Amino acid sequence: MTAPTIDRATFDALQQTTGPEFASELVDTFLQEAPGMLDDLRQGLATMDTDRFRRAAHSLKSNSHTFGALALGALARDLELAGVAQVAARGAQPLTALEAEYARAAAALAGMRNA
């Protein structure tokens, strides 16, 4: 059995802490800002900009964990820890996997924010 895209207990805890309406606003903000983080990762990789790459991976990791997107957070953490040089040596696969997981997490979060 595979893990859910969003850990329900983490998402429920966020809603209980912030209130459902504010949690929905946080989801909306994440869904608006995450594509920029993904773009920063791609640009950081393309230009071998270590700081840009690391900051984007770190931000994506932290935000993902806030919402219970644990698989997405783990992929972002792996990129952050590996660094731009190691990721570049592996080609496009790490970013492709991250972007695919983001698409799954974004769809799940969009569905959950109004539930």
Backbone torsions as a table, in degrees:
resi	resn	phi	psi	omega
1	MET	NA	135.2	179.6
2	THR	-90.6	154.9	179.2
3	ALA	-71.0	149.1	177.3
4	PRO	-66.4	154.6	179.3
5	THR	-61.7	-39.7	177.6
6	ILE	-120.7	127.0	176.0
7	ASP	-72.2	112.0	-173.3
8	ARG	-61.5	-38.5	-179.0
9	ALA	-63.5	-39.5	178.6
10	THR	-66.6	-44.4	179.9
11	PHE	-65.1	-42.5	178.1
12	ASP	-62.3	-39.8	178.4
13	ALA	-63.5	-39.0	176.5
14	LEU	-61.6	-45.4	179.6
15	GLN	-63.6	-39.2	179.6
16	GLN	-67.8	-36.1	-178.4
17	THR	-74.3	-43.8	-173.1
18	THR	-100.2	-18.5	-171.6
19	GLY	93.5	145.4	-176.2
20	PRO	-58.4	-39.4	-177.9
21	GLU	-66.9	-44.7	179.9
22	PHE	-69.0	-36.1	176.2
23	ALA	-60.2	-39.9	176.9
24	SER	-63.4	-39.9	176.9
25	GLU	-63.6	-40.2	178.3
26	LEU	-63.5	-41.2	177.0
27	VAL	-61.4	-46.0	179.5
28	ASP	-58.4	-43.6	179.3
29	THR	-62.9	-44.3	178.7
30	PHE	-61.0	-44.2	-179.0
31	LEU	-66.3	-26.1	176.1
32	GLN	-80.6	-36.7	-173.5
33	GLU	-90.3	-27.6	-176.4
34	ALA	-60.2	-40.1	177.2
35	PRO	-58.6	-33.5	175.3
36	GLY	-66.8	-37.4	176.6
37	MET	-64.7	-41.5	177.6
38	LEU	-63.5	-40.3	177.6
39	ASP	-64.5	-41.0	176.7
40	ASP	-61.6	-38.4	175.8
41	LEU	-61.5	-47.8	-179.8
42	ARG	-62.3	-44.5	-179.5
43	GLN	-68.2	-40.0	177.1
44	GLY	-61.9	-38.9	177.7
45	LEU	-68.7	-44.1	-177.7
46	ALA	-63.5	-34.6	-177.3
47	THR	-103.0	2.1	-177.5
48	MET	56.3	38.5	178.5
49	ASP	-87.3	96.6	-174.4
50	THR	-57.8	-47.1	-177.2
51	ASP	-65.6	-45.3	179.7
52	ARG	-61.1	-44.1	-179.2
53	PHE	-62.8	-48.6	-177.6
54	ARG	-64.6	-44.0	179.5
55	ARG	-61.6	-43.6	-179.6
56	ALA	-64.7	-43.9	179.4
57	ALA	-63.5	-42.0	-179.7
58	HIS	-64.0	-46.0	179.9
59	SER	-62.4	-43.3	179.7
60	LEU	-64.8	-41.1	178.1
61	LYS	-60.0	-51.1	-176.3
62	SER	-62.9	-45.9	179.2
63	ASN	-63.8	-42.0	-179.9
64	SER	-59.8	-44.8	-179.4
65	HIS	-65.7	-32.6	178.2
66	THR	-57.4	-38.7	-176.3
67	PHE	-94.4	-2.8	-178.9
68	GLY	86.5	14.5	175.0
69	ALA	-84.0	71.3	-169.0
70	LEU	-68.7	-37.9	177.9
71	ALA	-66.1	-41.3	177.1
72	LEU	-63.1	-44.0	178.3
73	GLY	-61.7	-39.0	179.3
74	ALA	-66.5	-40.7	177.8
75	LEU	-64.6	-41.7	178.5
76	ALA	-65.3	-40.8	177.4
77	ARG	-60.2	-43.1	179.1
78	ASP	-60.3	-40.3	177.9
79	LEU	-66.9	-43.0	179.8
80	GLU	-59.7	-46.1	-177.3
81	LEU	-72.4	-35.0	-179.5
82	ALA	-69.7	-41.0	-177.4
83	GLY	86.2	163.0	-172.5
84	VAL	-62.7	-38.8	-176.6
85	ALA	-66.0	-44.5	179.7
86	GLN	-68.1	-37.9	178.8
87	VAL	-67.0	-42.1	178.9
88	ALA	-59.9	-35.4	179.9
89	ALA	-67.2	-22.7	-179.9
90	ARG	-91.3	-4.9	179.3
91	GLY	81.4	-157.1	-173.1
92	ALA	-79.1	-14.5	-172.6
93	GLN	-54.2	-46.1	-178.1
94	PRO	-61.4	-39.9	178.6
95	LEU	-72.7	-35.4	177.3
96	THR	-62.2	-43.5	178.3
97	ALA	-64.3	-41.8	179.1
98	LEU	-63.4	-45.2	-179.6
99	GLU	-64.7	-37.6	177.6
100	ALA	-65.2	-42.3	178.8
101	GLU	-68.4	-36.2	175.6
102	TYR	-60.9	-43.5	179.7
103	ALA	-58.7	-42.6	177.8
104	ARG	-64.6	-46.3	-178.3
105	ALA	-64.9	-42.1	-179.9
106	ALA	-61.3	-43.9	179.1
107	ALA	-63.6	-42.2	179.9
108	ALA	-66.4	-44.1	179.5
109	LEU	-64.3	-39.9	178.7
110	ALA	-60.3	-39.0	178.2
111	GLY	-71.5	-31.6	-176.5
112	MET	-83.5	-25.6	-172.5
113	ARG	-63.8	-26.8	-179.8
114	ASN	-105.8	5.4	-177.4
115	ALA	-80.3	NA	NA
